[in-house]
């Protein structure tokens, strides 16, 4: 495959191929105010990038603690998902396609598990998918051309209220109609708290440490970019490489630490995968709470302003303009990092004991009640 022009990454070449155009030298980040104003007035979030959050010493320490505390659980879930992917596909000829950026480290872990514990060599790509814009069709075309007849398995890190799952379903339906393909929308995730994925490791809303950081746990790759000034009709969606953060990069440390637990957790992962249903029904249960919060807390209902789950709450605090955070239990270890971020950014936190999700981030919009 021709890799010239693709975004660089700190991940090893055999772990992942990012099918993203390199716009490192062309694209400048926008301030939080510029980006929020653009989004609130009809611009698309992928036209601009937020400035990368530089974690404080306290926050970095907590991140490392969370990796130590969760790496065995993550390793177990990676094994469950990898084996469910194989069982669900009904074939060993599988290509992993992670959704940049949160899906990338999870895709690497699944690829490594498949190779080390299952003897499978599954190629792994990462492509862009954007809410209201769809998946990068050129990238999907490249993968189909290189791997004809393979089962394409899409991967993300976690679900919130299911916006990306819906976007994937819509995009693949369109591609299948247009090109006669048979792409499946059964996205696999480690955690599915919103009950909107059919393939998952758990539906518990828990902390996946890779949600805590931005590019420094994602191969130094930015969020994906779709802006006509930099991305032409024949280009892949774009991304930046943050080479200046190489000294702070924890991307390989994260996947290496989880990988180191595979031998210890693999037996239990295999037993769970073979003794439980491979897939589960989408109930979209979490969306009911999102809709209620949207109606009760904003004068004009916009569900994009409500970001449910530990992962999505973290993202709100890292790169959006947060209004407030709701947590089910303020003492729970999975929200410690959220409390630190909220304090740093002077964002109020409210404890709501009957919350469906462990936490929810609310974005400031001027429509708050």
C-alpha positions in Angstrom: 0.0 0.0 0.0 1.2 3.5 -0.8 1.6 5.3 2.5 3.1 8.6 1.2 0.9 11.5 2.3 -0.7 9.6 5.1 -0.5 11.1 8.6 2.5 9.9 10.7 2.0 8.1 14.0 4.0 7.0 17.0 2.5 3.5 16.8 4.6 0.7 15.1 3.7 0.2 11.5 2.6 -3.4 12.0 0.0 -2.3 14.6 -2.1 0.1 12.5 -2.4 2.0 9.2 -4.1 5.4 9.5 -5.9 6.1 6.2 -5.8 9.8 6.9 -4.3 12.6 4.9 -1.4 14.4 6.7 -2.3 18.1 7.2 0.2 18.7 9.9 2.0 21.6 8.2 -1.2 23.3 7.0 -3.7 23.2 9.7 -3.8 25.4 12.8 -5.9 24.7 16.0 -8.7 27.1 16.9 -9.3 28.5 20.3 -12.1 27.0 22.4 -14.2 30.1 21.9 -13.7 30.1 18.1 -14.5 26.5 17.8 -17.6 26.6 20.0 -18.9 29.7 18.2 -18.5 28.0 14.9 -20.3 24.9 16.0 -23.1 26.8 17.7 -23.7 28.8 14.5 -23.9 26.0 12.1 -20.3 25.1 11.4 -19.2 21.4 11.6 -16.9 20.3 14.5 -14.5 18.6 12.0 -13.7 21.8 10.2 -11.6 22.9 13.2 -9.4 21.3 15.8 -9.3 22.2 19.5 -5.9 23.0 21.2 -4.5 19.9 22.7 -5.0 19.7 26.5 -1.7 19.5 28.3 -2.4 17.5 31.5 -1.4 18.7 34.9 1.0 16.7 37.1 -1.9 15.6 39.3 -4.0 14.5 36.3 -1.1 12.6 34.7 -0.5 10.8 38.0 -4.1 9.8 38.2 -4.0 8.5 34.6 -1.1 6.2 35.4 -2.9 4.9 38.5 -6.0 4.2 36.4 -4.0 2.2 33.9 -2.6 0.1 36.7 -6.0 -0.5 38.2 -7.8 -1.3 35.0 -5.3 -3.0 32.7 -6.4 -6.6 33.7 -10.1 -5.7 33.2 -9.3 -4.1 29.9 -7.2 -7.1 28.8 -10.1 -9.4 29.7 -12.6 -7.3 27.7 -10.3 -7.1 24.7 -10.2 -10.9 24.7 -14.0 -11.2 25.0 -14.5 -8.8 22.1 -11.8 -10.3 19.9 -13.4 -13.8 20.3 -16.9 -12.5 19.8 -15.7 -10.8 16.6 -14.5 -14.1 15.3 -17.6 -16.0 16.4 -19.9 -13.4 14.9 -18.1 -13.1 11.6 -18.1 -16.9 11.0 -14.8 -16.6 9.2 -11.1 -16.0 10.1 -10.6 -13.7 7.1 -11.2 -10.5 9.0 -10.0 -6.9 8.6 -10.2 -4.6 11.6 -11.2 -1.0 10.9 -11.1 1.2 13.9 -12.9 4.6 14.0 -10.4 7.3 14.5 -9.5 8.4 17.1 -11.0 6.6 20.2 -11.2 3.3 18.3 -7.5 3.3 17.3 -5.8 2.0 20.5 -8.7 -0.5 21.1 -8.2 -1.8 17.5 -4.5 -2.3 18.2 -5.3 -4.3 21.3 -7.8 -6.5 19.5 -5.3 -7.0 16.6 -2.6 -8.0 19.1 -4.8 -10.3 21.1 -6.0 -12.1 17.9 -2.4 -12.6 16.9 -0.9 -13.6 20.2 -3.8 -15.6 21.7 -5.8 -16.8 18.7 -3.1 -17.2 16.0 -4.9 -14.8 13.7 -3.2 -12.1 11.6 -5.9 -9.5 11.1 -4.9 -6.4 9.2 -5.8 -3.2 11.0 -6.7 0.3 9.6 -8.1 3.4 11.2 -10.5 5.6 9.2 -12.5 8.8 9.9 -16.2 8.8 10.6 -18.0 12.1 11.4 -21.4 12.9 12.8 -23.7 14.2 10.0 -20.9 13.6 7.4 -20.5 9.9 7.4 -17.6 7.5 7.0 -14.6 8.2 4.7 -15.8 6.4 1.6 -12.4 6.7 -0.1 -10.7 5.0 2.8 -13.3 2.2 2.8 -12.8 1.8 -1.0 -9.1 1.4 -0.4 -9.6 -1.3 2.2 -12.1 -3.2 0.0 -9.7 -3.1 -3.0 -6.8 -4.4 -0.9 -8.8 -7.1 0.9 -11.5 -8.4 -1.5 -13.8 -10.9 0.2 -12.7 -10.1 3.7 -15.1 -9.5 6.6 -14.7 -5.9 7.6 -15.1 -5.4 11.4 -15.6 -1.8 12.6 -14.3 -0.9 16.1 -14.7 2.0 18.5 -13.7 2.5 22.1 -17.1 3.0 23.7 -20.5 4.3 23.0 -22.3 7.3 24.5 -25.8 7.8 23.2 -25.1 6.0 19.9 -24.5 8.9 17.4 -21.6 7.2 15.8 -23.4 3.8 15.6 -26.3 5.5 13.8 -23.8 7.3 11.5 -22.1 4.0 10.7 -25.4 2.3 10.0 -26.5 5.1 7.7 -23.1 5.3 5.9 -22.8 1.6 5.3 -26.4 1.3 4.1 -25.7 4.0 1.5 -22.4 2.3 0.4 -24.0 -1.1 0.1 -26.8 0.3 -2.1 -24.4 2.2 -4.3 -21.7 -0.3 -4.8 -23.4 -3.7 -4.1 -21.2 -4.4 -1.1 -22.2 -6.2 2.1 -20.6 -4.2 4.8 -22.0 -4.9 8.3 -22.8 -2.2 10.9 -22.1 -4.5 13.9 -19.5 -2.1 15.5 -17.5 -3.7 18.3 -16.7 -1.7 21.4 -15.1 -2.4 24.8 -17.9 -0.6 26.7 -21.5 -0.1 25.5 -23.2 1.8 28.4 -25.9 3.2 26.1 -26.9 -0.3 24.8 -26.5 0.8 21.2 -23.9 -1.7 20.0 -24.4 -5.4 19.4 -20.8 -6.5 19.9 -19.1 -5.4 23.2 -17.1 -6.5 26.2 -19.4 -4.9 28.8 -22.4 -2.6 29.1 -21.0 -1.2 32.3 -20.1 2.5 32.2 -16.5 2.4 33.3 -13.3 4.3 32.8 -11.2 3.3 29.8 -8.0 5.2 30.5 -7.4 6.0 26.8 -10.4 8.4 27.2 -8.4 10.4 29.7 -5.9 11.9 27.2 -6.0 13.2 23.6 -3.3 12.5 21.0 -0.7 11.3 23.6 -2.6 8.1 24.0 -3.7 7.9 20.4 -0.4 7.6 18.5 0.1 11.4 18.5 -2.7 11.7 15.9 -5.3 14.5 16.1 -9.0 14.3 15.8 -10.0 13.8 12.1 -10.5 16.9 9.9 -12.9 17.5 7.0 -12.4 21.0 5.8 -12.6 21.9 2.1 -9.6 24.2 2.4 -7.3 21.2 3.1 -9.2 18.1 2.0 -10.1 17.7 -1.7 -12.8 15.4 -3.1 -10.2 12.7 -3.9 -8.4 12.9 -0.5 -8.9 10.9 2.6 -10.2 12.8 5.6 -7.3 14.5 7.3 -5.4 14.6 10.6 -2.3 16.2 12.2 0.7 14.5 13.8 1.8 16.1 17.1 5.5 15.4 16.9 6.3 18.1 19.4 4.6 15.9 22.1 6.8 12.9 21.5 8.3 13.2 25.0 4.9 13.1 26.6 3.6 10.3 24.4 2.0 7.4 26.3 0.4 5.6 23.4 2.6 2.6 23.2 2.9 2.4 27.0 -0.9 2.1 27.3 -1.3 -0.7 24.7 1.9 -2.5 26.0 0.6 -2.6 29.6 -2.8 -4.0 28.6 -1.1 -6.5 26.2 1.2 -7.7 29.0 -2.0 -9.1 30.8 -3.3 -11.2 27.9 -1.6 -14.5 29.0 -3.1 -14.0 32.5 -6.7 -13.1 31.4 -7.1 -15.1 28.1 -8.6 -18.3 29.6 -11.4 -16.3 31.4 -12.0 -14.2 28.3 -12.3 -17.3 26.1 -14.7 -19.0 28.6 -16.9 -15.9 28.8 -17.0 -15.5 25.0 -18.0 -19.1 24.5 -20.5 -19.3 27.3 -22.5 -16.1 26.7 -24.4 -14.7 23.8 -22.1 -13.4 21.0 -24.3 -10.4 20.3 -27.0 -8.6 22.1 -30.0 -6.5 21.0 -29.7 -2.7 20.8 -32.1 -1.2 23.2 -30.9 2.4 23.1 -31.7 2.5 26.8 -29.3 5.3 27.6 -30.9 7.6 25.0 -34.1 7.8 27.1 -32.1 9.6 29.9 -30.3 11.8 27.4 -33.7 13.0 26.0 -35.1 13.7 29.4 -32.0 15.7 30.4 -32.1 17.6 27.1 -35.7 18.6 27.7 -35.3 19.5 31.3 -32.0 21.4 31.2 -32.1 23.3 27.9 -34.7 25.7 26.6 -34.2 24.4 23.1 -33.6 20.7 22.9 -30.3 19.8 21.2 -29.2 16.3 22.2 -25.7 17.0 20.8 -25.2 19.1 24.0 -25.7 16.1 26.2 -22.7 13.8 26.3 -23.3 10.7 28.4 -20.9 8.2 29.9 -17.5 8.4 31.5 -15.6 8.6 28.1 -17.8 11.3 26.6 -17.9 13.4 29.8 -14.1 13.3 29.8 -14.1 14.5 26.1 -16.4 17.4 27.0 -14.0 18.6 29.7 -10.9 18.1 27.5 -12.0 19.9 24.3 -15.5 21.5 24.6 -17.0 24.4 26.6 -18.6 22.5 29.5 -21.5 23.9 31.4 -21.8 21.3 34.2 -21.1 17.7 34.9 -23.6 15.2 36.5 -22.2 12.1 38.3 -24.0 9.2 39.9 -21.6 8.8 42.7 -19.0 11.4 43.4 -16.9 8.9 45.4 -16.6 6.4 42.6 -13.0 5.9 41.4 -14.0 6.0 37.7 -15.0 9.7 38.0 -11.9 10.9 39.9 -10.2 12.2 36.8 -13.5 14.0 35.9 -13.5 15.8 39.2 -9.9 16.9 38.7 -10.7 18.2 35.2 -13.8 19.9 36.4 -11.9 21.7 39.2 -9.2 22.8 36.8 -11.8 24.3 34.4 -14.1 25.6 37.2 -17.0 23.5 36.0 -19.7 22.6 38.7 -20.3 18.9 39.4 -23.7 17.7 40.6 -24.3 14.3 42.2 -27.5 12.6 40.8 -27.8 9.2 42.5 -30.4 7.7 40.1 -28.4 8.6 37.0 -28.4 5.8 34.4 -24.9 6.6 33.2 -22.0 7.0 35.7 -21.5 10.5 34.5 -22.9 13.0 31.9 -21.2 16.1 30.5 -23.3 19.1 29.5 -22.1 21.6 27.0 -22.6 25.4 27.4 -24.8 26.8 24.6 -26.7 29.8 25.9 -29.9 27.7 26.0 -29.4 26.4 29.5 -32.4 26.6 31.9 
